[in-house]
Amino acid sequence: MFSANRASVFQFSVSKEMDCCQVGGQSFLLTVGKQSLLLQFKTPTGLYTHFHSCLSQHQSLLQDYLRIATYQRAILLNESDFKDKVVLDVCCGSGILSFFAVQAGATRVYAVESNPMAKYTKILVQNNCLSERIRVLEGKVEEISCPDMVDVIISEPMGYMLLNQKLMESFLHARKWLKPNGLMFPSYGDIHLAPFSDEQLYFEHHARASFWQQRSFYGVNLSALHGAAGEEFFRQPIVDSFEVQVLMARSVKHCINFMEAKEEDLLRMEIPFVFTLLQSGLVHGLAFWFDVAYLGSKATVWLSTAPTEPLTRWSQIRCLLQTPLFAKLGQTLSGTVLLAANDRQSYDINITATVDQSGFRSGNVLDLKDPFFSYSNPADIIC
């Protein structure tokens, strides 16, 4: 069926048994019982825009207590940074951060949103009788014209591994509207990485390709694609949570100062690492998580996605090595992680790792835009 503007219109009954997953960078598969619906978008941007204009998606964001409470605490504990100030809310979504800024005393908030969610944000602003203090600007921050220079820029630009979806570039771009000595909330972020050992995860991921070993699938031999399937699956970062005991060394961190970093700095980031192993065993890959800090004049508030902290919608990310590396207690694992921005609103991850004492090395190239979710949580898929 087609609507008057030639957009596809369909009906699909859903229930709590519905399962959904992202398929590549531009498709989404919904399954209920024996019925499946594949949504295909012309571009990765179309996929992102569609789901971030859905109230169901924003409901899941607002129901993340840790995320919401941390932002409100960071803003209200630094009330003096917002009182009688002009604030810019980048990629505002539902506008919840704009409301927090008003609670802290901001006289004017410019809430910027480029997707259709902006119409709902306007309704919330009007219904809360704040139209005189919160003005919704529809469009990308790179394209809109902000009426005033601002004292504070607030946003939630974080995706998986901090950088997925590349909203951080828009956050940094917005500094062109920031007054001298203005504030950025968040102020800086740390990407953490550490080696892990998890034999079960490695073999479970490897076994996903065993489907393609079948030589008589309804009379068809699929085995010629087994190698290609294995390579594709190993290019997928794994979104999950894990026990801290699987980590084999203290983490190394890469710091990004949002007050100083330039947009071009995010196009290519090389993170060198040297880990001293705290236990002997097989290194199956590298685990990633991030922290962000809200540095105000009265208080510094942290939001952490570390495995030692309560689980957030960002979970953690694990990237498998193509071949596990054996290392002994006290030996060092060195190498680099190269994060290269791509045209799919995400990053390619290139990992190289060497056990210095033995010379054994391994690595992998992964696509952060196409992760594998080791748990069923559809609300977190677009992150």
Secondary structure, 3 states (H helix, E strand, C coil): CECCCCCECCCCCCCCCCEEEEECCCEEEEEECCEEEEEECCCHHHHHHHHCCCHHHHHHHHCCHHHHHHHHHHHHCCHHHCCCCEEEEECCCCCHHHHHHHHCCCCEEEEEECCCCHHHHHHHHHHCCCCCCEEEEECCCCCCCCCCCEEEEEECCCECCECCCCHHHHHHHHHHHEEEEEEEECCEEEEEEEEECCHHHHHHHHHHHHHHHCCCECCECCHHHHHHHHHHHHCCCEEECCCHHHECCCCEEEEEECCCCCHHHHCEEEEEEEEECCCCEEEEEEEEEEEEEEECCCCEEEEECCCCCCCCCCCEEEEEEEEEEEECCCCEEEEEEEEEECCCCCEEEEEEEEECCCCCEEEEEEECCCCEECCCCHHHCCC
